[in-house]
Amino acid sequence: MVCRPLEKKCGGEPLIVDLQLEQIERQFDRAAATYDSVSFVQRQMADQLVSKMPTQLDGPLVDLGCGTGELLHRISQRTPATNLTGVDISSAMLERTRNRIPGVQVIKADLAALPLAQDSFRWAVSNAAIQWCDSTAVFSELRRIVRRGGRVFISTFGPATMWQWRETIGSVPGTSDRVHIFPSPEQLSDQLEAAGFTSIENRVETIDVHFDSVRSMFDSIRKLGATNARQDRPTGLAGKQWFQQVNAAFEERRECDGMLNLTYECCYLFAS
């Protein structure tokens, strides 16, 4: 099964990228047990979403891409768990959400094709999830399930995310396609508007994460489940020689403090 095509801009021309839904599901099933131990950036992004929400939430709320339920757990301090629904493609992630928040409803589904009724939610949130989907389709689904006057709180990653990774991996022959592609904040705002949302606000911040070795960087990304899910990604395993080449390329990027840095471009969108 393959997600709907995601249109990107590349050199002024649209680039169609297919994301493989089954691959995404496998990635996050594997990462469910380790995700919370390395999701530093995602927790900071969740902080920003929560800071924009009312201290008391009336009515039902859905979290698209709820993962292990960390954000929903925070929200459960502002509204009864029976008002909360978590949606994710990963059964293992949903099991962690269910165990974390007694009374929450969880649904396994593609975020771009939600088995949810029209106008069934007052609030919707999504933290670091829509980059794995066709965001145009997700926003259309959000507009369908969120009542008029309702509000959505979204975080995702922008195209400058992990630029060091993109440049370094891309410098090793034949490996540039191992890098995932992210839409721009402007594209996302335009997609929200096209879906029928108004009062759209977006803002961007960057968060730097430091690693002491290339191995620890790779390990962190693997534990997040954040590997490339493009349909056209290379299918063979990267071997020892490939890793040695990548390791050498990253070593040339060490900062003055001796650490390796990855920058995350964090995009926040709020709309009603």
Helices and strands as residue ranges (DSSP letters): E 6-10, E 13-17, H 21-31, H 35-38, H 40-51, E 61-64, H 70-75, G 81-83, E 84-88, H 91-100, E 105-108, E 121-127, G 130-132, H 135-145, E 146-157, H 163-170, G 176-178, H 185-195, E 201-211, H 214-224, H 240-251, E 260-271
